[in-house]
Amino acid sequence: MAGARKSEVRPYPLPLTRPTSTLLPTPLVVGTSHKNSSIGYREKLAALLENGVTPKDLPVREWAILKTCNRIEFVLVSEDPMAAANEVCEWAKSNLGEAPFYVFEGSRAISHLFRVAAGLDSMMVNDGQILDQVRAAGRQARRTGSSRAVLSPLFDSAVNAGTRVRPALSGASTSVAEFAVEQALKELEHAPHDVLLIGTGKMSRIVATLLEDSKIHVASRRSGLPKALTKAHFVSWAAIPEVLRKSQLIVSATNHPGFSIKARDLSGRTSRVLVDLGFPRNIEPSVRNLPGVRLLDLDDLANMARTRRHPGTARAEKAIQSEASKFEKWLRASKLSPEVPQLFRWAEQVRTEETEAVLRSLTALSSREKRLIEAMGRRITSKILARPAAFAKESSPELPQEERMHVLRAVFMEESA
């Protein structure tokens, strides 16, 4: 969706200064989404985070933040999960006056993140972007050092599970843009002659393809249109009000701050539908009070989508619960095997040192090439450690777990042997 960028997730530092207890670390999700908060609230919460206003001194060991158009979630690991959740809620209340948050702890937190990655908790089931957004949030947390023994494998497992479940949801692949066009045409009750698209991203390209029989005008701050939109008529930013007057359908999906359409830009009583796919919103909300105007934003579309039923959902839900249960068992075994997190920390330190040494010598690499090298290092590390980690969690009369720990210490951590 507009405003939810797939490549980078900005870091939001949450200082980990509270002394930890002797309790076991537990995954925790504290968040809000289109299901329990308005787009206006999510905009304000996102703005706080963008401006560096974050909860301070949370009793957490690890943290990540997943931020999209329709959800903002704090994914945490804490020995005192309820205390951490309460502090996040109090922080939100003190800054925004309310905290319409849901809280999932332990197995429910694991299951929730897996469902999110699979697109089962999205406004449109099988949302094509959410998997990349979960992956990006996990990578960002790993880069900032806030994701370690629990969150790193949790995010990796959620992404892997989401990828495996996708085929079961192939019949539920309607995008937000497709659904928006479907609803807009119902509101208009006829095919629009003139359509104004604001923005040249994926959303606009989908809309242009669906409405190819209409006359498509595309407004952009650029000097021209990309190849995918060459059949459309280019509109300069300054000419938007003029084209607005003759368009029956207007769809805006840009990342630019501020409103691209304001109430004063619309005049007359021509019946028209405006669709705002931006986050933050692109169209001034007061537009919906004008005569002859129907405005649909992401919240409106979410409400319309609630009654939709999708083939394959039950099968996907069952598969996701199975994957989440496997991860929970793995995590429980890890807590009983303290050498395993230590092993992962050792491997991550080695990977980081060696990767940084290589990148210092390859000064001509692009940012993308550097990210690929880092990602390759992480994949190699995970694959190498997969079998030792499984070995550590097993036990048998012939080789009890304590003896397995001794083997691990001797092979990987000789200073502890």
C-alpha positions in Angstrom: 0.0 0.0 0.0 1.1 3.6 -0.4 3.3 4.7 2.3 4.3 1.2 3.4 7.7 0.8 1.8 9.1 -2.6 1.3 12.9 -1.9 1.2 13.7 -0.2 4.5 12.1 0.0 7.9 13.4 2.9 9.9 14.9 2.0 13.3 13.0 3.1 16.4 15.3 2.8 19.4 13.8 1.4 22.5 16.5 1.6 25.2 17.0 -1.7 27.0 18.2 -0.3 30.3 15.8 -2.0 32.7 17.6 -4.8 34.7 16.3 -8.3 33.7 14.8 -10.8 36.0 15.4 -14.5 36.4 12.2 -15.4 34.5 12.3 -16.9 31.0 12.1 -14.5 28.1 8.6 -14.6 26.4 7.5 -13.3 22.9 5.0 -10.5 23.1 3.0 -8.5 20.5 1.5 -5.2 21.5 -0.2 -3.5 18.5 -3.1 -1.9 16.7 -4.5 -2.5 13.3 -7.4 -1.7 11.0 -9.5 -4.1 13.1 -9.4 -2.0 16.3 -8.3 1.5 15.5 -8.9 4.3 13.0 -6.6 5.4 10.3 -6.4 8.7 12.0 -5.0 7.1 15.2 -2.5 5.0 13.2 -1.3 8.1 11.4 -0.6 9.8 14.7 1.1 6.7 16.2 3.3 6.3 13.1 4.2 10.0 13.2 5.4 9.6 16.8 7.7 6.8 15.8 9.0 8.6 12.7 9.9 11.5 15.0 11.8 9.3 17.4 9.2 9.4 20.2 9.3 5.9 21.6 8.6 4.1 24.9 11.6 4.4 27.2 13.2 1.8 29.5 10.9 -1.0 28.6 11.6 -4.3 30.5 12.5 -6.1 27.3 15.5 -8.1 26.0 14.7 -7.8 22.3 12.3 -5.7 20.2 11.2 -5.0 16.6 8.5 -2.8 15.1 6.3 -3.8 12.3 4.7 -0.8 10.6 2.4 -0.9 7.6 -0.6 1.1 6.3 -3.0 -1.0 8.4 -1.0 -2.1 11.5 1.7 -0.9 13.9 3.0 -3.6 16.2 5.7 -3.8 18.9 7.1 -7.3 18.8 9.0 -7.8 22.0 10.8 -10.4 24.2 10.5 -9.9 27.9 10.8 -11.8 31.2 7.8 -9.7 32.4 5.5 -9.4 29.3 2.5 -7.9 31.1 4.7 -5.1 32.6 6.1 -4.4 29.1 2.7 -4.4 27.5 1.3 -2.0 30.2 4.2 0.4 29.7 3.7 0.5 25.9 0.0 1.2 26.5 0.7 3.9 29.1 3.2 5.5 26.7 0.5 5.6 24.0 -2.1 7.0 26.3 0.3 9.8 27.5 1.1 10.8 24.0 -2.2 10.2 22.1 -4.8 10.0 24.9 -5.8 6.4 24.1 -4.3 3.0 23.5 -6.5 0.8 21.4 -4.0 -2.0 21.5 -4.3 -5.8 21.5 -1.8 -7.8 23.5 -0.7 -11.4 22.6 1.8 -13.3 24.8 3.7 -16.5 24.3 2.1 -19.0 21.9 -0.6 -16.4 20.9 2.1 -13.9 20.0 3.9 -16.5 17.9 0.7 -17.6 16.2 -0.3 -14.0 15.5 3.0 -13.1 13.8 2.8 -16.2 11.7 -0.8 -15.3 10.6 0.3 -11.8 9.8 3.2 -13.0 7.6 0.8 -15.4 5.8 -1.6 -12.6 5.0 -4.4 -14.1 7.1 -4.7 -11.0 9.3 -4.6 -8.5 6.5 -7.4 -6.3 5.2 -7.3 -8.4 2.0 -6.5 -12.0 2.7 -3.2 -13.0 1.0 -2.1 -9.4 0.8 1.0 -9.4 -1.5 3.0 -6.9 0.4 2.8 -8.0 4.1 5.3 -10.9 3.7 8.0 -8.5 2.5 7.1 -6.0 5.3 7.5 -8.7 8.0 10.8 -9.8 6.4 12.0 -6.1 6.4 11.0 -5.5 10.0 13.0 -8.6 11.1 16.0 -7.6 9.1 16.0 -4.1 10.5 15.8 -5.4 14.0 18.7 -7.7 13.3 20.8 -4.9 11.8 20.2 -2.6 14.9 21.1 -5.5 17.3 17.7 -5.5 18.9 16.8 -9.0 17.6 18.8 -11.9 18.9 18.2 -15.4 20.2 14.4 -15.3 20.1 13.2 -12.6 17.6 15.7 -13.5 14.8 14.5 -17.1 14.5 10.9 -16.0 15.2 10.8 -13.6 12.2 12.7 -16.0 10.0 10.2 -18.8 10.9 7.2 -16.5 10.4 8.4 -15.5 6.9 9.1 -19.2 6.0 5.7 -20.3 7.2 4.0 -17.4 5.4 5.7 -18.4 2.2 4.7 -22.1 2.5 1.1 -21.2 3.2 0.6 -18.9 0.2 -0.4 -21.6 -2.3 -3.4 -22.5 -0.1 -4.6 -18.9 -0.5 -4.2 -18.6 -4.2 -7.9 -18.1 -4.7 -7.8 -15.1 -2.3 -5.4 -12.9 -4.2 -7.4 -9.7 -4.8 -5.3 -6.7 -4.1 -6.4 -3.6 -2.2 -6.3 -1.7 -5.5 -8.5 -4.2 -7.2 -11.0 -4.3 -4.3 -11.0 -0.4 -4.3 -11.9 -0.3 -8.0 -14.6 -2.9 -7.5 -16.2 -0.9 -4.7 -15.8 2.5 -6.5 -17.6 1.2 -9.6 -20.5 0.0 -7.3 -20.7 3.5 -5.9 -20.6 5.1 -9.4 -23.1 2.6 -10.9 -21.4 3.1 -14.3 -18.0 3.0 -15.9 -16.2 6.3 -15.5 -15.3 8.3 -18.7 -12.4 10.1 -17.1 -10.2 8.8 -14.3 -7.6 10.7 -12.4 -4.8 8.8 -10.7 -2.5 10.6 -8.4 0.8 8.8 -8.1 2.7 6.4 -10.5 3.3 3.4 -8.2 2.0 -0.1 -8.2 -1.5 0.9 -7.0 -2.0 3.3 -9.9 -0.7 0.8 -12.4 -3.2 -1.8 -11.2 -6.1 0.7 -11.4 -5.0 1.9 -14.9 -5.0 -1.7 -16.1 -8.5 -2.4 -14.7 -10.0 0.7 -16.2 -8.3 0.6 -19.6 -11.5 1.5 -21.3 -11.7 4.8 -19.5 -9.6 7.9 -20.3 -6.8 7.7 -17.7 -5.1 10.9 -16.4 -2.1 10.4 -14.2 -0.7 13.2 -12.0 2.9 13.0 -10.9 5.6 15.3 -9.5 7.9 13.9 -12.1 8.4 15.3 -15.5 6.8 12.3 -17.2 5.2 8.8 -16.7 6.9 5.4 -16.4 6.6 2.9 -19.3 3.8 1.0 -17.5 1.6 4.2 -17.8 2.6 5.5 -21.2 -0.9 5.1 -22.5 -2.2 7.5 -19.9 -2.4 11.3 -20.1 0.3 13.0 -18.0 -1.0 15.7 -15.6 1.3 18.1 -13.8 0.9 18.6 -10.1 -0.4 22.1 -10.6 -3.1 20.9 -13.1 -4.7 18.5 -10.6 -7.7 20.8 -9.8 -8.5 21.3 -13.4 -8.6 17.6 -14.2 -10.5 17.0 -11.0 -13.5 18.9 -12.3 -14.1 16.5 -15.2 -13.1 13.2 -13.6 -15.8 10.9 -12.2 -13.3 8.6 -10.4 -10.2 9.8 -8.6 -7.7 7.4 -6.9 -4.7 8.7 -4.9 -1.8 6.6 -3.7 1.3 8.5 -3.0 4.0 8.7 -0.3 4.2 12.5 -0.4 3.3 14.2 2.9 0.3 16.5 3.0 -3.0 16.3 1.1 -2.9 16.0 -2.7 -6.6 16.9 -2.8 -8.4 19.4 -0.5 -12.0 20.2 -0.2 -11.5 23.6 -1.9 -10.2 21.8 -5.0 -13.6 20.3 -5.7 -16.5 22.3 -7.0 -19.9 21.7 -8.5 -22.4 18.9 -7.9 -20.9 16.4 -10.3 -21.3 12.9 -8.8 -17.8 11.4 -8.3 -16.0 8.9 -6.2 -12.6 9.5 -4.6 -10.5 6.6 -3.3 -7.6 7.4 -0.9 -5.1 4.5 -0.7 -2.4 6.6 1.0 -0.9 6.3 4.4 -0.8 9.0 5.7 -4.0 9.9 3.8 -3.7 11.9 0.6 -7.2 13.4 0.5 -8.5 15.8 3.0 -11.1 13.9 5.1 -13.6 16.8 5.0 -14.1 16.1 1.3 -16.6 13.4 2.3 -19.0 16.2 3.5 -19.3 17.7 0.0 -22.5 17.2 -2.0 -22.2 14.5 -4.7 -18.9 13.2 -3.4 -18.2 9.7 -2.0 -14.8 9.3 -0.3 -13.4 5.8 0.4 -10.2 5.6 2.5 -8.4 2.5 3.9 -10.8 2.3 6.9 -13.8 2.3 4.6 -12.4 -0.4 2.4 -11.5 -2.5 5.5 -15.1 -2.3 6.7 -16.3 -3.4 3.3 -13.9 -6.3 3.2 -14.9 -7.7 6.6 -17.7 -9.9 5.1 -15.7 -11.4 2.3 -15.0 -15.1 2.5 -12.0 -16.7 0.9 -11.3 -20.2 -0.4 -8.4 -22.0 1.3 -8.5 -19.9 4.5 -9.4 -22.8 6.8 -6.6 -25.0 5.3 -4.1 -22.1 5.6 -5.1 -21.4 9.2 -4.5 -25.0 10.1 -1.1 -25.1 8.5 -0.1 -21.8 10.2 -1.1 -23.1 13.6 1.0 -26.2 13.0 4.0 -24.2 12.0 3.6 -21.9 15.0 3.3 -24.9 17.3 6.6 -26.3 15.9 8.3 -23.0 16.6 7.0 -22.8 20.1 8.3 -26.3 20.9 11.7 -25.2 19.4 11.7 -22.1 21.6 10.8 -24.0 24.7 13.6 -26.4 24.1 16.0 -23.5 23.5 15.1 -22.0 26.9 16.1 -25.4 28.4 19.4 -25.3 26.5 21.2 -22.0 27.4 24.2 -22.9 25.2 22.1 -22.6 22.0 21.5 -18.9 22.2 25.2 -18.5 23.2 26.1 -20.5 20.1 23.9 -18.2 17.9 25.5 -15.1 19.4 29.0 -16.5 18.8 28.1 -17.3 15.2 26.5 -13.9 14.6 29.6 -12.1 16.0 31.8 -14.1 13.7 29.5 -13.4 10.7 29.4 -9.7 11.5 33.2 -9.4 11.8 34.0 -11.3 8.6 31.3 -9.5 6.6 32.4 -6.1 7.7 36.0 -7.0 6.8 34.9 -8.0 3.3 32.8 -4.9 2.8 35.6 -2.6 3.9 37.7 -4.0 1.0 34.9 -3.9 -1.6 34.4 -0.1 -1.6 32.8 0.0 -5.1 29.7 -2.1 -4.1 26.3 -0.6 -4.3 24.0 -0.5 -1.2 21.9 -3.3 -2.7 25.0 -5.5 -3.3 26.1 -4.9 0.3 22.7 -6.0 1.6 22.9 -9.1 -0.6 26.3 -10.1 0.9 25.0 -9.5 4.4 21.9 -11.6 3.7 24.0 -14.4 2.2 26.1 -14.4 5.4 23.0 -14.7 7.6 21.6 -17.5 5.5 24.8 -19.5 5.6 25.0 -19.0 9.4 21.5 -20.2 9.9 22.0 -23.3 7.8 25.2 -24.2 9.4 23.7 -23.9 12.9 20.4 -25.6 12.2 21.7 -29.1 12.8 23.8 -28.3 15.9 20.8 -26.5 17.4 18.5 -29.5 16.8 21.2 -31.8 18.2 21.3 -29.7 21.4 17.6 -30.0 22.0 17.5 -33.8 21.7 18.1 -36.3 24.4 18.4 -40.0 24.7 19.6 -42.6 27.2 22.7 -43.1 25.1 23.4 -39.4 24.9 21.6 -37.2 27.4 21.2 -33.5 26.8 23.9 -32.5 29.3 26.4 -34.6 27.4 25.2 -33.0 24.1 25.8 -29.6 25.7 29.4 -30.7 26.6 29.9 -31.6 22.9 28.7 -28.2 21.8 30.9 -26.4 24.3 33.9 -28.4 23.2 33.3 -27.8 19.5 32.1 -24.2 19.3 32.9 -22.6 22.7 36.1 -24.1 23.9 36.7 -21.3 26.4 33.6 -22.5 28.3 34.6 -26.2 28.2 
